[in-house]
């Protein structure tokens, strides 16, 4: 049985032009990205628990839980905006999956990183979403540029 589903926030600020990262630049940004991704995963988990509690609580007593849920949604929006300011994009709230845009053979690709990983180890074509086109490769040797 799938867990509760709820609306995940989108940034309310205008989107920035896409920044292109070299593999080295993306890896250098990971200490900050790692902290933000950890905050996102933790806050998302808290929001899911609050939502589950709201569903089991008497409707007359939901106001406090609704307030906590809304606070979590605002925090998530802020964290996603922080990632956007760095130049990367959150792909999954539960796992902390992040994409950085890089260049490979003259076209944009996604450099993929997930919370818990030491460095970027995957990339895929922009159009293929999460279908990995390469795993465990020496990305620098593949010519990932900005």
Rosetta blueprint (number, residue, H / E / L):
1 X L
2 X L
3 X L
4 X L
5 X L
6 X L
7 X L
8 X L
9 X L
10 X L
11 X L
12 X L
13 X L
14 X L
15 X L
16 X L
17 X L
18 X L
19 X L
20 X E
21 X L
22 X L
23 X H
24 X H
25 X H
26 X H
27 X H
28 X H
29 X L
30 X H
31 X H
32 X H
33 X H
34 X H
35 X H
36 X H
37 X H
38 X H
39 X H
40 X H
41 X H
42 X H
43 X H
44 X H
45 X H
46 X H
47 X H
48 X H
49 X H
50 X H
51 X H
52 X H
53 X H
54 X H
55 X H
56 X H
57 X L
58 X L
59 X H
60 X H
61 X H
62 X L
63 X H
64 X H
65 X H
66 X H
67 X H
68 X H
69 X H
70 X H
71 X H
72 X H
73 X H
74 X H
75 X H
76 X H
77 X H
78 X H
79 X H
80 X H
81 X H
82 X H
83 X H
84 X H
85 X H
86 X H
87 X L
88 X E
89 X E
90 X E
91 X E
92 X E
93 X L
94 X L
95 X L
96 X L
97 X E
98 X E
99 X E
100 X E
101 X E
102 X E
103 X E
104 X E
105 X L
106 X L
107 X E
108 X E
109 X E
110 X E
111 X E
112 X E
113 X E
114 X E
115 X L
116 X L
117 X L
118 X L
119 X L
120 X L
121 X L
122 X E
123 X E
124 X E
125 X E
126 X H
127 X H
128 X H
129 X L
130 X L
131 X L
132 X L
133 X L
134 X E
135 X E
136 X L
137 X L
138 X L
139 X L
140 X L
141 X L
142 X L
143 X L
144 X L
145 X E
146 X L
